[in-house]
Amino acid sequence: MEISFVNKLELVSPSVLTVGASESLHGRFSLIMYDQSIISIGFGDINSLIQPSIKIIDVIHVDNAAARLANDLIDGLLEGYQFLAYGAEFQLSVWTLFLLIKRGETCHYIDIANKLNKSTAACAVGNAIAQNPLAVVILCHRVMPYSLKLGGYRWGQRIKKLLLNIESGGIYG
């Protein structure tokens, strides 16, 4: 698995975004690809994955291969895929730290803020989490509010709890 980080996603016009979706045991799982890289992935329909920063969409091509890729990702088969995360510099630095959180472990927004030497930026970390276009790969469900509650999740607490339970052996009841 290769993840590249860029500040701005510059789509060439006309842009061709390849999209795919597949049903999983936990709901519809969709992805968007641009130039061989997955740029957005998650539960829900394709429209829910399109970030406001993607301005140019001239052609959307639905591809069965992309649906197969979605199935691979559901099964955790990430080797050989390229992912492209795009966002502001602060968002990219937050997402990079998510990659260091081990399977079955969690941390708090303030922990991420402290690692960035920005102890007052816990809310900004939460905002970066909400904007993560690759949340199923850059695993933001492992980061919790300090209140010890699950906190929000783009695809709902049921999915967040499910992912945490898969990783931890079921301690999130």
N, C-alpha and C positions, 0 to 999 in steps of 0.2 A: 504494500500500500504506500502510495506517495501522496503527500499533502503539500501543496504550494500555497503560499499566502501572498496576496497582493492588495494594495490599497484601493485600487479601482479596477472594476471589471470593464474593459473596453471591448465592446462587441463591434465587429465589423459589419457594416450595413451592405447588403441585407443579411441579417443574422439568421442562422438556422439553429434553433434549439431542439435537440432531440429529447423527447419526453417518453417516459414509460411508467407504467403502474401495474401493480400486482396485488391481488388479495392475499392477506396473510391471516394467521389465526387471530391477530390482534387488530385487524382493520386494514383498510386500503393503504398501501405503501407506494409512494411515488418518488420519481427523481427527474431532474432536469440536467442535461449534459450540453456542454458547449465545447466544440473543438476537442473531443476525446476526453474531456475532464468533467467529472460530476461537480456541478456548482450548487446544487440544492437537492436535499433529500429529506424525506420524513413521512410521517403518517398523514393521511388526508388526500385530497385531490390535488391535481397539478396547480390550479390557480392559487391554492393556499401557500405554495412554495415560492411563487414569484415575488421577489423582494422589490420594494419601491425603487431601488437603485438600478434595476434592470429596465432600461428605458426603451431600447430598440428591440422589438420582436416583430420581424417582418414575416417570418415563416416559422411555424411550429410543426415539426414532423414527429408523428407518433410511430414508434418503432418497437416491434416485438422483442428485438434484442435488448432494448432498454428495460423491458418488463422482465426478461430473464435476469438481467443484471440486478434489478430490484430484488428478485428472489434470492440471488447469491448473497446480497447484503443482509437480507433477513436471516439467512443461514450463517452469517458471520464469515463468509468467504470474501475477504477484502484484498487478498494478495493480487497484485497485478493491476489494480485499478488506480486511476489518478483522480485526485480531488483538488479543486481549486476554491480556496476560501478567500473571500474578498470583503473588505471592510475598512473602517478607519484604523489608524495606527493603534489606538488604545484597544479596540476590539480584537485586533490580531494578536496583541500581546496577551490579552486575557485568554483567548482560545488556545494559544500555544501552551499556556500553563495547564489547560485542561488535559492535554496529552500526557502530562506527567502523573495524573491521578490514576492509581492502579485499580484494576478490576476488583470490585468488592469494597473499595474504600470511598469515603465521601469527605468533603471539606466544606467550609463556609465561605460566603461571599467575602467576608472580611479577611480570611486567610489568603485569598487570591489578591485582594487589594494590598495586603501587607507584603506579599512577595513582589509586588510591583513598586514597592516603596511609596504607596499612595494610601495611607491608612484611613483616609476619609472618603475613599472611593467605592465603598461597598455597594452603594446604590448604582453607581456607574457599572460595576461588575454585573449586577443584576440586569441592567439594560443591555449590556454586551451579550449576556446569555440569551436574552429574548431575540436578538438579531442574528444568532448563529444559524447560517444557512445549511450547515452540515451537522446538525445536532445528533444524528445517529452515528456519526463517525468521530466528530470532536465532541466527546461525551459530556455535555453540560448537565445532564440529569444527576451527575455525581456531586454537584455543587448545591448546597442548601443554605437557606437563610439561617441566621444565628439563633433564631427562636426554637430550633430543633424540630420544627414542623417540616413537612416535605417541600413546601413552597409551590409556586406555580410551575407549569410546564406547558409548552406550546401545544402539545397534543393531549393535555389533561393529566390529572393526577393518577388515573388508572394506569396509563401507559408508563408514567414515571415510576410508579410503585412496581409495576411489572418488570421494568428494566433493572431496577435496584434489586429486586428479589432474585432475578435470574443470576445476577452477578454475585450476590452475597449469600445465597443459599436460603433465602426466604425470611430474613429478619424484619422485613417491613410490613408484615401482616396485612 
